Amino acid sequence: RVWAAMSELPLPNFADRQRLLPVIKKEQWFHEIEVPSFASGSDSVWNILRDKFQFRYVGGKYALPLEFAKLSDCPDSFTLDLDLRKFLCKNGIPNYDESKLSVEERTNLQRWLAFANVPVTSHNSIYKLREVNVLAEEGAKELLKEIGFDEVHTSFYYVYTDKTYASLEDVRTYIRSLSDLVPSKEEEGNSQRRNRNKQHKLPLDDDQVLHLRVWAAMSELPLPKFNLYGA
């Protein structure tokens, strides 16, 4: 190991590491446009949620529209806008009506939600994502296998929860909604195979996580519709 560490060859830079994963070399909107801001500007996401869908700011916290906040499965409020964002990404937007939005508002809202679990902000997204490309199918499968997804024919079995997803795109939207890429013990199913990663340590480096998160966020499948009977 000392011999290897003393190599005079330079360490790989970000672009070199990225080339190790199969990606789709294509200019994407996030290379030139910031991820939409929650509260900055007249066209902010918060203004859309408040003015078009009756979200509220009460006692220093963000709250769902009044009729939905009373549902037993819904949080009363959210201290951080990030918590609200992740909840909506996973469960959908109460009162959502596409006809109330302009094309620009709809695009901003969808992008803001889809990137809820991508580790960037509206201020640094262009900088952090400037050299990130969307994973090709094989690249995505490679990273999914590392975090517990086994490909079985055309479906994917998740060893931590005993769930099977019918397609790669279904896995993609599931990853899009996940706050944590490796579930806590409380979230596990009864799988006998979950000892693959007993410590639940994420077996991906930061670059791989970023690529997987962006791949999931760029799914073309729609975000979920809110369930009136609870999240």
C-alpha positions as CSV (number, residue, x, y, z in Angstrom):
1,R,0.0,0.0,0.0
2,V,2.9,2.4,0.7
3,W,4.3,1.6,-2.7
4,A,1.0,2.3,-4.4
5,A,0.6,5.6,-2.4
6,M,4.0,6.8,-3.6
7,S,3.0,6.6,-7.2
8,E,4.0,9.8,-9.1
9,L,0.9,9.6,-11.3
10,P,-1.7,12.3,-10.4
11,L,-4.9,11.4,-8.7
12,P,-7.9,11.3,-11.1
13,N,-9.9,14.6,-11.2
14,F,-13.7,14.8,-11.2
15,A,-14.0,14.5,-15.0
16,D,-11.7,11.4,-15.0
17,R,-13.8,9.7,-12.3
18,Q,-17.0,10.6,-14.2
19,R,-15.7,8.8,-17.3
20,L,-15.6,5.6,-15.3
21,L,-19.4,5.6,-15.3
22,P,-21.4,5.2,-18.5
23,V,-23.2,8.5,-19.0
24,I,-25.2,10.2,-21.7
25,K,-23.1,13.1,-23.1
26,K,-25.8,15.7,-23.6
27,E,-26.3,19.3,-22.6
28,Q,-29.0,19.5,-19.9
29,W,-31.0,22.4,-18.5
30,F,-29.2,22.3,-15.2
31,H,-25.8,23.0,-16.9
32,E,-27.0,26.6,-17.6
33,I,-30.0,27.2,-15.4
34,E,-30.1,27.2,-11.6
35,V,-32.4,24.8,-9.8
36,P,-35.4,27.0,-9.0
37,S,-35.3,29.0,-5.7
38,F,-37.8,28.4,-2.9
39,A,-38.2,31.9,-1.6
40,S,-36.1,34.3,-3.7
41,G,-37.9,36.5,-6.3
42,S,-41.4,37.1,-7.4
43,D,-41.5,33.8,-9.3
44,S,-40.3,31.7,-6.3
45,V,-41.7,28.3,-5.6
46,W,-43.1,29.5,-2.3
47,N,-45.1,32.2,-4.0
48,I,-46.6,29.5,-6.3
49,L,-47.4,27.1,-3.4
50,R,-48.9,30.0,-1.3
51,D,-50.8,31.9,-4.0
52,K,-52.0,29.0,-6.3
53,F,-52.4,26.1,-3.8
54,Q,-53.1,27.8,-0.4
55,F,-50.0,26.7,1.4
56,R,-49.5,28.6,4.7
57,Y,-46.7,30.1,6.8
58,V,-47.9,29.9,10.4
59,G,-45.8,30.5,13.6
60,G,-42.6,30.5,11.7
61,K,-43.3,27.2,10.0
62,Y,-44.5,26.1,6.6
63,A,-47.9,24.3,6.5
64,L,-50.0,22.4,4.0
65,P,-53.4,23.8,3.0
66,L,-55.7,23.8,6.0
67,E,-58.0,20.9,4.8
68,F,-55.0,18.6,4.3
69,A,-53.1,19.6,7.4
70,K,-55.9,17.9,9.4
71,L,-55.2,14.5,7.9
72,S,-53.7,12.1,10.4
73,D,-50.9,11.0,8.2
74,C,-49.8,14.5,7.3
75,P,-47.3,16.5,9.4
76,D,-48.8,19.6,11.0
77,S,-46.0,21.8,9.8
78,F,-42.4,21.9,8.5
79,T,-39.7,24.0,10.2
80,L,-37.4,23.9,7.1
81,D,-38.4,24.4,3.5
82,L,-36.2,21.4,2.6
83,D,-38.4,19.2,4.8
84,L,-41.5,20.5,3.0
85,R,-39.8,20.0,-0.3
86,K,-38.9,16.3,0.4
87,F,-42.4,15.6,1.6
88,L,-44.0,17.0,-1.5
89,C,-41.5,15.2,-3.8
90,K,-42.4,11.9,-2.2
91,N,-46.2,12.4,-1.7
92,G,-47.3,15.0,-4.3
93,I,-48.8,18.5,-3.9
94,P,-52.2,18.9,-2.2
95,N,-54.6,21.0,-4.3
96,Y,-52.4,20.7,-7.3
97,D,-54.1,21.9,-10.5
98,E,-51.9,22.3,-13.5
99,S,-54.4,24.6,-15.2
100,K,-53.6,27.3,-12.5
101,L,-50.0,27.5,-13.6
102,S,-48.2,29.1,-16.5
103,V,-45.7,26.9,-18.4
104,E,-42.8,28.6,-16.6
105,E,-44.4,28.1,-13.2
106,R,-45.1,24.5,-13.9
107,T,-41.5,23.9,-15.1
108,N,-40.0,25.7,-12.0
109,L,-42.2,23.8,-9.6
110,Q,-41.5,20.4,-11.2
111,R,-37.8,21.0,-11.3
112,W,-37.7,22.2,-7.7
113,L,-39.5,19.1,-6.5
114,A,-37.6,16.6,-8.7
115,F,-34.3,17.9,-7.4
116,A,-35.4,17.8,-3.7
117,N,-32.9,15.0,-2.9
118,V,-30.0,16.2,-5.1
119,P,-27.3,17.6,-2.8
120,V,-27.2,21.1,-4.4
121,T,-28.9,24.5,-3.8
122,S,-30.3,27.1,-6.2
123,H,-27.1,29.1,-5.5
124,N,-24.5,26.4,-6.3
125,S,-26.3,24.0,-8.6
126,I,-24.7,25.2,-11.9
127,Y,-21.2,25.1,-10.3
128,K,-21.7,21.6,-8.7
129,L,-23.5,20.1,-11.7
130,R,-21.4,21.7,-14.5
131,E,-19.5,18.4,-15.3
132,V,-22.3,16.0,-14.3
133,N,-24.0,14.1,-17.1
134,V,-27.1,11.9,-16.7
135,L,-26.2,8.2,-16.2
136,A,-26.7,5.8,-19.0
137,E,-28.8,2.7,-18.2
138,E,-25.8,0.6,-17.5
139,G,-24.2,3.2,-15.3
140,A,-27.4,3.5,-13.3
141,K,-27.7,-0.3,-12.9
142,E,-24.1,-0.4,-11.7
143,L,-24.7,2.0,-8.8
144,L,-28.1,0.5,-8.0
145,K,-26.6,-2.9,-7.5
146,E,-24.2,-1.3,-5.0
147,I,-27.1,0.0,-2.8
148,G,-29.1,-3.3,-2.9
149,F,-31.1,-3.5,-6.1
150,D,-30.8,-6.9,-7.9
151,E,-31.8,-7.1,-11.5
152,V,-34.1,-10.1,-12.2
153,H,-34.9,-10.2,-15.9
154,T,-36.5,-6.8,-16.5
155,S,-37.5,-6.1,-12.9
156,F,-35.5,-5.1,-9.8
157,Y,-35.6,-6.6,-6.4
158,Y,-34.7,-4.4,-3.4
159,V,-33.0,-6.5,-0.8
160,Y,-33.6,-4.1,2.1
161,T,-37.4,-3.9,1.8
162,D,-38.3,-7.1,-0.1
163,K,-40.0,-5.1,-2.8
164,T,-39.8,-5.7,-6.5
165,Y,-40.0,-2.9,-9.1
166,A,-41.3,-3.7,-12.5
167,S,-38.9,-1.6,-14.5
168,L,-35.7,0.5,-14.2
169,E,-37.9,3.7,-14.6
170,D,-40.0,2.6,-11.5
171,V,-36.7,2.3,-9.5
172,R,-35.7,5.7,-10.8
173,T,-38.8,7.4,-9.5
174,Y,-38.5,5.6,-6.2
175,I,-34.9,6.8,-5.8
176,R,-36.1,10.3,-6.7
177,S,-38.4,10.3,-3.6
178,L,-35.9,8.9,-1.2
179,S,-34.3,11.1,1.5
180,D,-31.8,8.3,2.3
181,L,-30.4,6.0,-0.3
182,V,-29.8,3.2,2.3
183,P,-32.9,2.7,4.6
184,S,-32.8,2.7,8.3
185,K,-33.5,-0.5,10.2
186,E,-37.0,0.7,10.9
187,E,-37.7,1.0,7.1
188,E,-36.5,-2.5,6.3
189,G,-38.7,-5.4,5.3
190,N,-38.3,-9.0,6.5
191,S,-35.7,-9.9,3.9
192,Q,-33.3,-12.6,4.9
193,R,-30.7,-11.0,2.6
194,R,-30.5,-7.6,4.2
195,N,-27.3,-8.6,6.0
196,R,-25.5,-7.6,2.8
197,N,-24.9,-4.3,4.5
198,K,-25.5,-4.7,8.2
199,Q,-24.0,-1.3,9.1
200,H,-26.2,0.5,6.5
201,K,-23.2,2.5,5.3
202,L,-23.7,4.0,1.9
203,P,-21.3,2.2,-0.4
204,L,-21.0,5.1,-2.9
205,D,-18.7,8.1,-2.9
206,D,-20.0,11.7,-3.2
207,D,-19.6,11.8,-7.0
208,Q,-21.5,8.6,-7.4
209,V,-24.3,9.8,-5.1
210,L,-24.5,13.0,-7.1
211,H,-24.8,11.1,-10.4
212,L,-27.4,8.7,-9.1
213,R,-29.4,11.5,-7.6
214,V,-29.4,13.6,-10.8
215,W,-30.3,10.5,-12.8
216,A,-33.3,9.9,-10.6
217,A,-34.3,13.6,-10.7
218,M,-34.3,13.6,-14.5
219,S,-36.9,10.9,-14.8
220,E,-39.6,11.8,-17.3
221,L,-42.3,10.0,-15.2
222,P,-44.6,12.5,-13.4
223,L,-44.3,13.3,-9.8
224,P,-46.9,11.5,-7.6
225,K,-50.4,12.8,-7.1
226,F,-51.3,13.6,-3.5
227,N,-53.5,11.0,-1.8
228,L,-56.5,12.6,-0.2
229,Y,-56.6,9.9,2.4
230,G,-53.1,10.6,3.7
231,A,-49.5,10.5,2.7
